[in-house]
Amino acid sequence: MQAVRILTRPEKDGELILKDLPVRKGVSVEVIILTQEMIDETTLILSALQHDPGYAFLRDPAEDLYTLTSPTSPRKTR
């Protein structure tokens, strides 16, 4: 795998545009974003939980063990 370093600044929050990269159409690439500012560890963990496919099960309502339900509407069991 070839590494390419590009230093750039986002023009909008949450948006980064990369142009003129040495890759061809249809070729899979891996992108790692390294920021120079310190990111709160909690924010980093929450971001991983939201975006990493390995944690997708946490968004599945069937896997939710912590949400309280009212006594009149008991939790459905599998």
N, CA, C and O atoms as a GROMACS GRO file, in nm:
protein
  312
    1MET      N    1   0.084  -0.117   0.000
    1MET     CA    2   0.000   0.000   0.000
    1MET      C    3   0.089   0.124   0.000
    1MET      O    4   0.186   0.131   0.075
    2GLN      N    5   0.056   0.219  -0.082
    2GLN     CA    6   0.134   0.342  -0.094
    2GLN      C    7   0.071   0.450  -0.005
    2GLN      O    8  -0.051   0.466  -0.004
    3ALA      N    9   0.153   0.523   0.068
    3ALA     CA   10   0.104   0.633   0.152
    3ALA      C   11   0.126   0.766   0.080
    3ALA      O   12   0.230   0.788   0.017
    4VAL      N   13   0.027   0.854   0.091
    4VAL     CA   14   0.037   0.987   0.033
    4VAL      C   15   0.004   1.087   0.143
    4VAL      O   16  -0.099   1.073   0.210
    5ARG      N   17   0.087   1.185   0.164
    5ARG     CA   18   0.061   1.287   0.266
    5ARG      C   19   0.020   1.416   0.197
    5ARG      O   20   0.088   1.465   0.107
    6ILE      N   21  -0.094   1.468   0.240
    6ILE     CA   22  -0.144   1.596   0.188
    6ILE      C   23  -0.181   1.682   0.309
    6ILE      O   24  -0.259   1.639   0.394
    7LEU      N   25  -0.126   1.800   0.316
    7LEU     CA   26  -0.162   1.893   0.422
    7LEU      C   27  -0.263   1.991   0.364
    7LEU      O   28  -0.236   2.057   0.264
    8THR      N   29  -0.378   2.000   0.427
    8THR     CA   30  -0.484   2.089   0.379
    8THR      C   31  -0.566   2.137   0.497
    8THR      O   32  -0.551   2.087   0.609
    9ARG      N   33  -0.652   2.232   0.472
    9ARG     CA   34  -0.742   2.285   0.576
    9ARG      C   35  -0.885   2.278   0.524
    9ARG      O   36  -0.911   2.311   0.408
   10PRO      N   37  -0.977   2.236   0.610
   10PRO     CA   38  -1.117   2.235   0.568
   10PRO      C   39  -1.170   2.378   0.552
   10PRO      O   40  -1.136   2.467   0.630
   11GLU      N   41  -1.253   2.398   0.451
   11GLU     CA   42  -1.315   2.529   0.432
   11GLU      C   43  -1.448   2.537   0.507
   11GLU      O   44  -1.495   2.646   0.538
   12LYS      N   45  -1.508   2.421   0.537
   12LYS     CA   46  -1.631   2.414   0.614
   12LYS      C   47  -1.614   2.310   0.723
   12LYS      O   48  -1.537   2.215   0.706
   13ASP      N   49  -1.684   2.326   0.835
   13ASP     CA   50  -1.679   2.228   0.942
   13ASP      C   51  -1.726   2.092   0.890
   13ASP      O   52  -1.829   2.083   0.824
   14GLY      N   53  -1.650   1.989   0.919
   14GLY     CA   54  -1.689   1.853   0.883
   14GLY      C   55  -1.675   1.818   0.736
   14GLY      O   56  -1.723   1.713   0.694
   15GLU      N   57  -1.610   1.903   0.657
   15GLU     CA   58  -1.598   1.877   0.513
   15GLU      C   59  -1.455   1.901   0.467
   15GLU      O   60  -1.398   2.007   0.491
   16LEU      N   61  -1.400   1.800   0.402
   16LEU     CA   62  -1.264   1.810   0.352
   16LEU      C   63  -1.265   1.764   0.206
   16LEU      O   64  -1.313   1.655   0.175
   17ILE      N   65  -1.213   1.846   0.118
   17ILE     CA   66  -1.212   1.814  -0.026
   17ILE      C   67  -1.069   1.784  -0.068
   17ILE      O   68  -0.978   1.866  -0.047
   18LEU      N   69  -1.049   1.668  -0.127
   18LEU     CA   70  -0.917   1.627  -0.175
   18LEU      C   71  -0.922   1.616  -0.327
   18LEU      O   72  -1.010   1.550  -0.382
   19LYS      N   73  -0.828   1.681  -0.394
   19LYS     CA   74  -0.824   1.680  -0.541
   19LYS      C   75  -0.685   1.640  -0.588
   19LYS      O   76  -0.588   1.648  -0.514
   20ASP      N   77  -0.679   1.598  -0.713
   20ASP     CA   78  -0.552   1.565  -0.780
   20ASP      C   79  -0.474   1.459  -0.704
   20ASP      O   80  -0.353   1.470  -0.686
   21LEU      N   81  -0.544   1.355  -0.661
   21LEU     CA   82  -0.480   1.245  -0.590
   21LEU      C   83  -0.425   1.142  -0.688
   21LEU      O   84  -0.481   1.126  -0.797
   22PRO      N   85  -0.318   1.072  -0.653
   22PRO     CA   86  -0.260   0.971  -0.742
   22PRO      C   87  -0.335   0.837  -0.732
   22PRO      O   88  -0.273   0.734  -0.704
   23VAL      N   89  -0.465   0.838  -0.754
   23VAL     CA   90  -0.546   0.716  -0.751
   23VAL      C   91  -0.635   0.712  -0.874
   23VAL      O   92  -0.672   0.816  -0.929
   24ARG      N   93  -0.669   0.593  -0.913
   24ARG     CA   94  -0.755   0.576  -1.030
   24ARG      C   95  -0.898   0.546  -0.988
   24ARG      O   96  -0.923   0.493  -0.880
   25LYS      N   97  -0.989   0.579  -1.074
   25LYS     CA   98  -1.131   0.555  -1.051
   25LYS      C   99  -1.156   0.408  -1.020
   25LYS      O  100  -1.105   0.320  -1.089
   26GLY      N  101  -1.234   0.382  -0.915
   26GLY     CA  102  -1.271   0.246  -0.879
   26GLY      C  103  -1.175   0.174  -0.785
   26GLY      O  104  -1.206   0.066  -0.736
   27VAL      N  105  -1.059   0.233  -0.760
   27VAL     CA  106  -0.960   0.171  -0.671
   27VAL      C  107  -0.994   0.207  -0.526
   27VAL      O  108  -1.014   0.325  -0.495
   28SER      N  109  -1.001   0.108  -0.439
   28SER     CA  110  -1.030   0.134  -0.297
   28SER      C  111  -0.911   0.202  -0.231
   28SER      O  112  -0.796   0.168  -0.259
   29VAL      N  113  -0.940   0.297  -0.146
   29VAL     CA  114  -0.836   0.366  -0.069
   29VAL      C  115  -0.878   0.370   0.077
   29VAL      O  116  -0.997   0.361   0.108
   30GLU      N  117  -0.782   0.384   0.166
   30GLU     CA  118  -0.807   0.402   0.308
   30GLU      C  119  -0.765   0.543   0.343
   30GLU      O  120  -0.655   0.586   0.308
   31VAL      N  121  -0.851   0.616   0.412
   31VAL     CA  122  -0.823   0.754   0.448
   31VAL      C  123  -0.812   0.763   0.600
   31VAL      O  124  -0.902   0.718   0.672
   32ILE      N  125  -0.704   0.822   0.648
   32ILE     CA  126  -0.685   0.846   0.791
   32ILE      C  127  -0.670   0.996   0.808
   32ILE      O  128  -0.583   1.058   0.746
   33ILE      N  129  -0.753   1.055   0.892
   33ILE     CA  130  -0.748   1.198   0.917
   33ILE      C  131  -0.673   1.223   1.047
   33ILE      O  132  -0.713   1.173   1.152
   34LEU      N  133  -0.565   1.299   1.041
   34LEU     CA  134  -0.488   1.336   1.160
   34LEU      C  135  -0.500   1.487   1.176
   34LEU      O  136  -0.463   1.562   1.086
   35THR      N  137  -0.552   1.532   1.289
   35THR     CA  138  -0.564   1.675   1.314
   35THR      C  139  -0.455   1.721   1.409
   35THR      O  140  -0.406   1.643   1.490
   36GLN      N  141  -0.419   1.846   1.398
   36GLN     CA  142  -0.317   1.900   1.486
   36GLN      C  143  -0.376   1.948   1.618
   36GLN      O  144  -0.303   1.964   1.716
   37GLU      N  145  -0.508   1.970   1.622
   37GLU     CA  146  -0.569   2.012   1.749
   37GLU      C  147  -0.596   1.890   1.835
   37GLU      O  148  -0.616   1.779   1.784
   38MET      N  149  -0.597   1.910   1.964
   38MET     CA  150  -0.625   1.802   2.058
   38MET      C  151  -0.775   1.776   2.059
   38MET      O  152  -0.854   1.870   2.073
   39ILE      N  153  -0.814   1.651   2.045
   39ILE     CA  154  -0.955   1.614   2.048
   39ILE      C  155  -0.984   1.546   2.180
   39ILE      O  156  -0.911   1.458   2.224
   40ASP      N  157  -1.092   1.588   2.242
   40ASP     CA  158  -1.136   1.529   2.368
   40ASP      C  159  -1.154   1.378   2.349
   40ASP      O  160  -1.216   1.336   2.251
   41GLU      N  161  -1.101   1.298   2.440
   41GLU     CA  162  -1.106   1.153   2.428
   41GLU      C  163  -1.250   1.101   2.419
   41GLU      O  164  -1.277   1.007   2.344
   42THR      N  165  -1.341   1.161   2.493
   42THR     CA  166  -1.480   1.119   2.489
   42THR      C  167  -1.539   1.141   2.350
   42THR      O  168  -1.612   1.056   2.299
   43THR      N  169  -1.508   1.255   2.289
   43THR     CA  170  -1.557   1.284   2.155
   43THR      C  171  -1.503   1.183   2.056
   43THR      O  172  -1.576   1.138   1.967
   44LEU      N  173  -1.378   1.146   2.070
   44LEU     CA  174  -1.316   1.047   1.982
   44LEU      C  175  -1.384   0.911   1.995
   44LEU      O  176  -1.410   0.845   1.895
   45ILE      N  177  -1.412   0.870   2.118
   45ILE     CA  178  -1.479   0.742   2.141
   45ILE      C  179  -1.620   0.744   2.083
   45ILE      O  180  -1.661   0.648   2.018
   46LEU      N  181  -1.693   0.852   2.106
   46LEU     CA  182  -1.830   0.862   2.053
   46LEU      C  183  -1.830   0.860   1.901
   46LEU      O  184  -1.920   0.802   1.840
   47SER      N  185  -1.732   0.923   1.840
   47SER     CA  186  -1.721   0.922   1.695
   47SER      C  187  -1.698   0.781   1.643
   47SER      O  188  -1.758   0.740   1.544
   48ALA      N  189  -1.611   0.706   1.711
   48ALA     CA  190  -1.586   0.567   1.672
   48ALA      C  191  -1.713   0.484   1.684
   48ALA      O  192  -1.743   0.403   1.597
   49LEU      N  193  -1.787   0.504   1.793
   49LEU     CA  194  -1.910   0.428   1.813
   49LEU      C  195  -2.014   0.460   1.707
   49LEU      O  196  -2.094   0.373   1.671
   50GLN      N  197  -2.015   0.582   1.657
   50GLN     CA  198  -2.113   0.622   1.557
   50GLN      C  199  -2.075   0.578   1.416
   50GLN      O  200  -2.164   0.550   1.336
   51HIS      N  201  -1.947   0.572   1.384
   51HIS     CA  202  -1.906   0.551   1.247
   51HIS      C  203  -1.838   0.417   1.216
   51HIS      O  204  -1.834   0.376   1.100
   52ASP      N  205  -1.787   0.350   1.316
   52ASP     CA  206  -1.718   0.223   1.294
   52ASP      C  207  -1.820   0.111   1.277
   52ASP      O  208  -1.902   0.089   1.366
   53PRO      N  209  -1.819   0.040   1.163
   53PRO     CA  210  -1.916  -0.068   1.140
   53PRO      C  211  -1.911  -0.177   1.247
   53PRO      O  212  -2.010  -0.248   1.266
   54GLY      N  213  -1.801  -0.190   1.316
   54GLY     CA  214  -1.789  -0.291   1.421
   54GLY      C  215  -1.881  -0.264   1.539
   54GLY      O  216  -1.910  -0.354   1.618
   55TYR      N  217  -1.927  -0.139   1.552
   55TYR     CA  218  -2.016  -0.102   1.662
   55TYR      C  219  -2.159  -0.079   1.615
   55TYR      O  220  -2.240  -0.025   1.691
   56ALA      N  221  -2.192  -0.118   1.493
   56ALA     CA  222  -2.327  -0.096   1.438
   56ALA      C  223  -2.435  -0.163   1.523
   56ALA      O  224  -2.548  -0.115   1.528
   57PHE      N  225  -2.401  -0.274   1.588
   57PHE     CA  226  -2.499  -0.344   1.670
   57PHE      C  227  -2.552  -0.257   1.783
   57PHE      O  228  -2.662  -0.281   1.832
   58LEU      N  229  -2.476  -0.155   1.824
   58LEU     CA  230  -2.521  -0.067   1.932
   58LEU      C  231  -2.638   0.020   1.890
   58LEU      O  232  -2.711   0.071   1.975
   59ARG      N  233  -2.658   0.038   1.760
   59ARG     CA  234  -2.771   0.116   1.710
   59ARG      C  235  -2.894   0.030   1.686
   59ARG      O  236  -3.000   0.082   1.649
   60ASP      N  237  -2.882  -0.100   1.705
   60ASP     CA  238  -2.993  -0.192   1.684
   60ASP      C  239  -3.084  -0.191   1.807
   60ASP      O  240  -3.040  -0.226   1.916
   61PRO      N  241  -3.211  -0.150   1.791
   61PRO     CA  242  -3.302  -0.144   1.905
   61PRO      C  243  -3.316  -0.279   1.977
   61PRO      O  244  -3.340  -0.281   2.098
   62ALA      N  245  -3.301  -0.388   1.908
   62ALA     CA  246  -3.311  -0.521   1.970
   62ALA      C  247  -3.196  -0.546   2.068
   62ALA      O  248  -3.209  -0.630   2.157
   63GLU      N  249  -3.086  -0.476   2.051
   63GLU     CA  250  -2.970  -0.493   2.139
   63GLU      C  251  -2.970  -0.394   2.256
   63GLU      O  252  -2.882  -0.400   2.342
   64ASP      N  253  -3.068  -0.304   2.261
   64ASP     CA  254  -3.074  -0.201   2.365
   64ASP      C  255  -3.120  -0.262   2.497
   64ASP      O  256  -3.237  -0.296   2.513
   65LEU      N  257  -3.028  -0.275   2.591
   65LEU     CA  258  -3.059  -0.332   2.722
   65LEU      C  259  -3.079  -0.225   2.828
   65LEU      O  260  -3.114  -0.257   2.942
   66TYR      N  261  -3.056  -0.098   2.793
   66TYR     CA  262  -3.050   0.005   2.894
   66TYR      C  263  -3.167   0.104   2.893
   66TYR      O  264  -3.187   0.174   2.992
   67THR      N  265  -3.243   0.110   2.786
   67THR     CA  266  -3.354   0.203   2.780
   67THR      C  267  -3.468   0.151   2.867
   67THR      O  268  -3.511   0.036   2.852
   68LEU      N  269  -3.514   0.236   2.956
   68LEU     CA  270  -3.624   0.197   3.043
   68LEU      C  271  -3.756   0.204   2.966
   68LEU      O  272  -3.777   0.294   2.886
   69THR      N  273  -3.842   0.109   2.992
   69THR     CA  274  -3.975   0.110   2.932
   69THR      C  275  -4.076   0.125   3.044
   69THR      O  276  -4.048   0.090   3.159
   70SER      N  277  -4.192   0.177   3.011
   70SER     CA  278  -4.294   0.194   3.114
   70SER      C  279  -4.350   0.058   3.153
   70SER      O  280  -4.346  -0.035   3.072
   71PRO      N  281  -4.403   0.044   3.276
   71PRO     CA  282  -4.456  -0.086   3.321
   71PRO      C  283  -4.574  -0.132   3.237
   71PRO      O  284  -4.602  -0.252   3.230
   72THR      N  285  -4.645  -0.038   3.171
   72THR     CA  286  -4.760  -0.076   3.090
   72THR      C  287  -4.720  -0.128   2.953
   72THR      O  288  -4.801  -0.191   2.885
   73SER      N  289  -4.598  -0.101   2.911
   73SER     CA  290  -4.554  -0.153   2.782
   73SER      C  291  -4.422  -0.229   2.801
   73SER      O  292  -4.315  -0.174   2.779
   74PRO      N  293  -4.432  -0.355   2.843
   74PRO     CA  294  -4.310  -0.433   2.870
   74PRO      C  295  -4.226  -0.453   2.745
   74PRO      O  296  -4.276  -0.454   2.633
   75ARG      N  297  -4.098  -0.468   2.768
   75ARG     CA  298  -4.004  -0.490   2.658
   75ARG      C  299  -4.036  -0.622   2.590
   75ARG      O  300  -4.061  -0.723   2.655
   76LYS      N  301  -4.033  -0.618   2.458
   76LYS     CA  302  -4.054  -0.741   2.381
   76LYS      C  303  -3.930  -0.828   2.394
   76LYS      O  304  -3.817  -0.778   2.390
   77THR      N  305  -3.951  -0.956   2.408
   77THR     CA  306  -3.837  -1.048   2.414
   77THR      C  307  -3.822  -1.114   2.279
   77THR      O  308  -3.916  -1.119   2.200
   78ARG      N  309  -3.704  -1.163   2.253
   78ARG     CA  310  -3.677  -1.226   2.122
   78ARG      C  311  -3.737  -1.364   2.116
   78ARG      O  312  -3.724  -1.432   2.014
   0.00000   0.00000   0.00000
